[in-house]
Amino acid sequence: MPKIHAETATGPVETDAPDGKKLVLVLEDAGVDILHRCGGNARCTTCRVEVLEGEPGPMGELERNRLSVESELAPNVRLSCQIRVSSDLSVRVINQVSTRGMDAGPRPLDE
C-alpha cells in the first residue's frame, strides 16, 4: 500500500493510500482540510499540491488544460483530484480550509 507524506499548515501528515484512490480523498480521509471547490472535476485548482517526491503518474488532458491557464505555477504542481495514487508520494498541500477561510466544497467522487 503506497505511503503518503503531506506537508500541511498544521504540520506533517502520514497515511497509507489504497492503490488507485484519488489523492484528494486520501488526504481528506487522513484529516487534511484540503480545498476541492469544484468537487474533483479539474475546474478550480483549489486542490493543488506541490509534489516533493515520488511519481504522481501522467497528467491527463483536463488537468493539463486547466493548469496551463494559471500563471507562475511550478512544474511540480498538480491537482490532487486528478492523481490516482500508485506509489509513495510526498506532497505539500497548497490550499486548506483553515488557511483560506473557505468552504471545502463538495466531496469528490472516487470514480
MDAnalysis code that builds the backbone (N, CA, C; Angstrom):
import MDAnalysis as mda
import numpy as np

u = mda.Universe.empty(333, n_residues=111, atom_resindex=np.repeat(np.arange(111), 3), trajectory=True)
u.add_TopologyAttr("name", ["N", "CA", "C"] * 111)
u.add_TopologyAttr("resid", np.arange(1, 112))
u.add_TopologyAttr("resname", ["MET", "PRO", "LYS", "ILE", "HIS", "ALA", "GLU", "THR", "ALA", "THR", "GLY", "PRO", "VAL", "GLU", "THR", "ASP", "ALA", "PRO", "ASP", "GLY", "LYS", "LYS", "LEU", "VAL", "LEU", "VAL", "LEU", "GLU", "ASP", "ALA", "GLY", "VAL", "ASP", "ILE", "LEU", "HIS", "ARG", "CYS", "GLY", "GLY", "ASN", "ALA", "ARG", "CYS", "THR", "THR", "CYS", "ARG", "VAL", "GLU", "VAL", "LEU", "GLU", "GLY", "GLU", "PRO", "GLY", "PRO", "MET", "GLY", "GLU", "LEU", "GLU", "ARG", "ASN", "ARG", "LEU", "SER", "VAL", "GLU", "SER", "GLU", "LEU", "ALA", "PRO", "ASN", "VAL", "ARG", "LEU", "SER", "CYS", "GLN", "ILE", "ARG", "VAL", "SER", "SER", "ASP", "LEU", "SER", "VAL", "ARG", "VAL", "ILE", "ASN", "GLN", "VAL", "SER", "THR", "ARG", "GLY", "MET", "ASP", "ALA", "GLY", "PRO", "ARG", "PRO", "LEU", "ASP", "GLU"])
u.atoms.positions = np.array([
    [0.847, -1.170, 0.000],
    [0.000, 0.000, 0.000],
    [0.900, 1.242, 0.000],
    [0.682, 2.157, -0.945],
    [1.518, 3.363, -1.005],
    [1.411, 4.211, 0.270],
    [2.511, 4.857, 0.610],
    [2.585, 5.771, 1.749],
    [2.531, 7.206, 1.221],
    [1.738, 8.041, 1.889],
    [1.626, 9.444, 1.518],
    [2.130, 10.290, 2.675],
    [3.025, 11.198, 2.374],
    [3.508, 12.178, 3.346],
    [3.042, 13.540, 2.835],
    [2.309, 14.264, 3.672],
    [1.785, 15.572, 3.271],
    [2.246, 16.642, 4.242],
    [2.832, 17.692, 3.698],
    [3.168, 18.874, 4.487],
    [1.934, 19.765, 4.461],
    [1.404, 20.090, 5.638],
    [0.187, 20.893, 5.729],
    [0.431, 22.106, 6.620],
    [-0.546, 22.997, 6.687],
    [-0.444, 24.200, 7.514],
    [-0.330, 23.867, 8.992],
    [-0.794, 22.690, 9.385],
    [-0.754, 22.303, 10.793],
    [0.319, 21.260, 11.081],
    [1.170, 20.980, 10.125],
    [2.246, 20.017, 10.319],
    [2.126, 18.832, 9.388],
    [3.092, 17.935, 9.461],
    [3.098, 16.777, 8.552],
    [2.021, 15.761, 8.886],
    [1.518, 15.116, 7.836],
    [0.537, 14.044, 7.960],
    [1.065, 12.858, 7.171],
    [1.058, 11.696, 7.785],
    [1.476, 10.450, 7.123],
    [0.277, 9.520, 7.075],
    [0.067, 8.873, 5.943],
    [-1.050, 7.936, 5.823],
    [-0.758, 6.907, 4.746],
    [-1.464, 5.800, 4.818],
    [-1.426, 4.792, 3.763],
    [-2.530, 5.120, 2.773],
    [-2.310, 4.780, 1.517],
    [-3.291, 5.072, 0.473],
    [-3.629, 3.805, -0.302],
    [-4.903, 3.491, -0.397],
    [-5.277, 2.371, -1.262],
    [-4.843, 2.661, -2.705],
    [-4.272, 1.683, -3.337],
    [-3.818, 1.833, -4.714],
    [-4.976, 2.275, -5.607],
    [-4.779, 3.353, -6.370],
    [-5.781, 3.824, -7.314],
    [-6.743, 4.860, -6.771],
    [-6.691, 5.141, -5.475],
    [-7.600, 6.134, -4.890],
    [-7.116, 7.539, -5.227],
    [-8.054, 8.471, -5.431],
    [-7.688, 9.861, -5.720],
    [-6.950, 10.459, -4.528],
    [-5.860, 11.157, -4.807],
    [-5.053, 11.743, -3.751],
    [-5.860, 12.708, -2.888],
    [-6.744, 13.500, -3.475],
    [-7.546, 14.441, -2.694],
    [-8.364, 13.708, -1.629],
    [-8.877, 12.528, -1.941],
    [-9.664, 11.755, -0.989],
    [-8.784, 11.110, 0.078],
    [-7.606, 10.669, -0.321],
    [-6.652, 10.115, 0.640],
    [-6.316, 11.176, 1.683],
    [-6.038, 12.391, 1.210],
    [-5.685, 13.482, 2.123],
    [-6.853, 13.841, 3.035],
    [-8.026, 13.987, 2.451],
    [-9.194, 14.344, 3.251],
    [-9.502, 13.263, 4.293],
    [-9.433, 12.008, 3.886],
    [-9.706, 10.906, 4.811],
    [-8.663, 10.818, 5.928],
    [-7.471, 11.394, 5.691],
    [-6.416, 11.415, 6.710],
    [-6.547, 12.636, 7.627],
    [-7.588, 13.433, 7.416],
    [-7.827, 14.578, 8.281],
    [-7.316, 15.906, 7.771],
    [-6.798, 15.931, 6.549],
    [-6.331, 17.188, 5.969],
    [-7.535, 17.939, 5.421],
    [-7.665, 19.198, 5.787],
    [-8.811, 20.012, 5.355],
    [-8.527, 20.681, 3.996],
    [-8.213, 19.861, 3.014],
    [-7.866, 20.340, 1.676],
    [-9.102, 20.903, 0.969],
    [-8.891, 21.992, 0.244],
    [-9.974, 22.557, -0.560],
    [-10.166, 21.727, -1.823],
    [-11.408, 21.649, -2.270],
    [-11.760, 20.962, -3.531],
    [-13.087, 21.544, -3.996],
    [-13.073, 22.823, -4.294],
    [-14.286, 23.601, -4.543],
    [-15.139, 23.093, -5.704],
    [-14.538, 22.487, -6.719],
    [-15.332, 22.033, -7.869],
    [-15.757, 20.577, -7.746],
    [-15.456, 19.948, -6.624],
    [-15.867, 18.566, -6.428],
    [-15.010, 17.554, -7.166],
    [-13.785, 17.924, -7.488],
    [-12.862, 16.976, -8.114],
    [-12.976, 16.865, -9.613],
    [-13.387, 17.952, -10.268],
    [-13.596, 17.922, -11.716],
    [-12.554, 18.683, -12.522],
    [-11.418, 19.004, -11.919],
    [-10.314, 19.704, -12.592],
    [-10.742, 21.052, -13.163],
    [-11.608, 21.767, -12.440],
    [-12.067, 23.074, -12.919],
    [-11.543, 24.246, -12.105],
    [-11.245, 24.034, -10.806],
    [-10.986, 25.197, -9.961],
    [-9.544, 25.341, -9.479],
    [-8.789, 24.339, -9.444],
    [-7.391, 24.280, -8.989],
    [-7.205, 24.479, -7.484],
    [-8.265, 24.462, -6.676],
    [-8.075, 24.668, -5.242],
    [-7.441, 23.463, -4.549],
    [-7.457, 22.313, -5.173],
    [-6.874, 21.107, -4.561],
    [-5.415, 20.901, -4.974],
    [-4.779, 21.977, -5.417],
    [-3.377, 21.872, -5.863],
    [-2.461, 21.348, -4.766],
    [-1.514, 20.548, -5.185],
    [-0.433, 20.105, -4.310],
    [0.878, 20.288, -5.062],
    [1.928, 20.488, -4.301],
    [3.276, 20.516, -4.858],
    [3.874, 19.140, -4.602],
    [4.242, 18.440, -5.646],
    [4.824, 17.104, -5.500],
    [6.300, 17.274, -5.144],
    [6.657, 16.834, -3.941],
    [8.023, 16.984, -3.445],
    [8.877, 15.769, -3.772],
    [8.286, 14.584, -3.684],
    [8.986, 13.341, -4.006],
    [7.982, 12.319, -4.503],
    [8.452, 11.434, -5.360],
    [7.606, 10.365, -5.872],
    [7.062, 10.696, -7.251],
    [6.365, 9.738, -7.811],
    [5.821, 9.854, -9.167],
    [4.303, 9.834, -9.109],
    [3.668, 10.995, -9.398],
    [2.208, 11.059, -9.327],
    [1.487, 10.473, -10.529],
    [2.224, 10.023, -11.516],
    [1.602, 9.480, -12.713],
    [1.425, 10.552, -13.781],
    [1.007, 10.139, -14.953],
    [0.880, 11.091, -16.061],
    [-0.252, 12.086, -15.841],
    [-0.083, 13.261, -16.409],
    [-1.098, 14.300, -16.332],
    [-2.067, 14.130, -17.496],
    [-3.349, 14.093, -17.178],
    [-4.368, 13.959, -18.207],
    [-4.675, 15.284, -18.883],
    [-5.447, 15.230, -19.937],
    [-5.773, 16.412, -20.726],
    [-6.535, 17.468, -19.922],
    [-7.530, 17.051, -19.124],
    [-8.290, 18.013, -18.311],
    [-7.375, 18.798, -17.382],
    [-6.512, 18.091, -16.681],
    [-5.600, 18.735, -15.737],
    [-4.604, 19.634, -16.465],
    [-4.028, 19.151, -17.536],
    [-3.052, 19.931, -18.310],
    [-3.676, 21.228, -18.816],
    [-4.886, 21.123, -19.356],
    [-5.563, 22.313, -19.883],
    [-5.871, 23.312, -18.778],
    [-6.321, 22.830, -17.630],
    [-6.677, 23.743, -16.536],
    [-5.445, 24.425, -15.952],
    [-4.385, 23.672, -15.733],
    [-3.169, 24.257, -15.161],
    [-2.464, 25.189, -16.135],
    [-2.667, 24.993, -17.426],
    [-1.983, 25.828, -18.428],
    [-2.444, 27.278, -18.393],
    [-3.627, 27.549, -17.861],
    [-4.113, 28.936, -17.809],
    [-3.717, 29.642, -16.517],
    [-3.100, 28.937, -15.596],
    [-2.626, 29.549, -14.354],
    [-1.212, 30.090, -14.586],
    [-0.946, 31.260, -14.040],
    [0.390, 31.834, -14.215],
    [1.263, 31.524, -13.004],
    [2.525, 31.389, -13.269],
    [3.542, 31.238, -12.237],
    [3.393, 29.997, -11.355],
    [2.926, 28.910, -11.912],
    [2.883, 27.650, -11.171],
    [4.171, 26.871, -11.431],
    [4.720, 26.303, -10.386],
    [5.905, 25.472, -10.540],
    [5.556, 24.223, -11.352],
    [6.518, 23.649, -12.052],
    [6.232, 22.467, -12.876],
    [5.831, 21.238, -12.074],
    [6.090, 21.230, -10.772],
    [5.730, 20.077, -9.945],
    [4.388, 20.267, -9.235],
    [3.594, 21.259, -9.650],
    [2.266, 21.467, -9.078],
    [1.252, 20.650, -9.868],
    [0.432, 19.905, -9.119],
    [-0.584, 19.053, -9.727],
    [-1.905, 19.236, -9.005],
    [-2.982, 18.778, -9.624],
    [-4.301, 18.777, -9.000],
    [-4.490, 17.425, -8.314],
    [-4.697, 17.461, -6.999],
    [-4.796, 16.195, -6.254],
    [-6.040, 15.398, -6.641],
    [-7.051, 16.074, -7.204],
    [-8.251, 15.355, -7.633],
    [-8.020, 14.541, -8.900],
    [-6.909, 14.789, -9.570],
    [-6.614, 14.090, -10.821],
    [-5.508, 13.050, -10.673],
    [-4.949, 12.933, -9.476],
    [-3.881, 11.959, -9.225],
    [-4.475, 10.695, -8.621],
    [-4.258, 9.579, -9.274],
    [-4.611, 8.258, -8.740],
    [-3.345, 7.688, -8.123],
    [-3.359, 7.497, -6.828],
    [-2.168, 7.059, -6.110],
    [-1.765, 5.652, -6.551],
    [-0.489, 5.508, -6.921],
    [0.017, 4.193, -7.305],
    [1.388, 3.914, -6.699],
    [1.973, 4.928, -6.035],
    [3.271, 4.751, -5.396],
    [3.404, 5.769, -4.267],
    [4.462, 5.618, -3.483],
    [4.702, 6.553, -2.386],
    [4.843, 7.968, -2.928],
    [4.260, 8.929, -2.204],
    [4.335, 10.337, -2.600],
    [4.573, 11.211, -1.388],
    [5.301, 12.282, -1.604],
    [5.453, 13.342, -0.622],
    [4.967, 14.618, -1.299],
    [3.992, 15.297, -0.662],
    [3.397, 16.489, -1.264],
    [3.267, 17.599, -0.228],
    [3.147, 18.826, -0.730],
    [2.802, 19.971, 0.105],
    [1.424, 20.424, -0.318],
    [0.486, 20.455, 0.630],
    [-0.880, 20.888, 0.353],
    [-0.885, 22.413, 0.292],
    [-1.365, 22.968, -0.807],
    [-1.289, 24.413, -1.024],
    [-2.475, 25.160, -0.432],
    [-3.690, 24.646, -0.586],
    [-4.893, 25.341, -0.121],
    [-5.671, 24.492, 0.874],
    [-5.891, 25.058, 2.056],
    [-6.655, 24.369, 3.091],
    [-7.747, 25.286, 3.626],
    [-8.815, 24.670, 4.099],
    [-9.924, 25.407, 4.693],
    [-9.403, 26.314, 5.806],
    [-8.529, 25.775, 6.648],
    [-8.030, 26.505, 7.809],
    [-7.189, 27.726, 7.453],
    [-6.612, 27.762, 6.268],
    [-5.793, 28.917, 5.890],
    [-6.492, 29.852, 4.913],
    [-7.487, 29.369, 4.202],
    [-8.187, 30.183, 3.201],
    [-9.530, 30.715, 3.673],
    [-10.083, 30.109, 4.724],
    [-11.368, 30.568, 5.236],
    [-12.525, 30.344, 4.284],
    [-12.430, 29.308, 3.474],
    [-13.472, 28.969, 2.503],
    [-14.064, 27.616, 2.875],
    [-15.267, 27.369, 2.387],
    [-15.865, 26.048, 2.495],
    [-15.059, 25.105, 1.605],
    [-14.853, 23.878, 2.049],
    [-14.042, 22.924, 1.290],
    [-14.596, 22.636, -0.093],
    [-15.917, 22.615, -0.229],
    [-16.557, 22.244, -1.486],
    [-17.082, 20.832, -1.397],
    [-17.833, 20.392, -2.408],
    [-18.403, 19.037, -2.370],
    [-17.302, 17.971, -2.449],
    [-17.506, 16.896, -1.699],
    [-16.518, 15.811, -1.704],
    [-16.444, 15.194, -3.086],
    [-15.230, 15.107, -3.633],
    [-15.091, 14.473, -4.952],
    [-15.509, 13.013, -4.914],
    [-16.049, 12.544, -6.009],
    [-16.381, 11.134, -6.165],
    [-15.117, 10.360, -6.471],
    [-15.060, 9.127, -6.056],
    [-13.893, 8.291, -6.365],
    [-14.281, 7.322, -7.476],
    [-14.553, 7.883, -8.616],
    [-14.991, 7.064, -9.749],
    [-13.862, 6.753, -10.675],
])
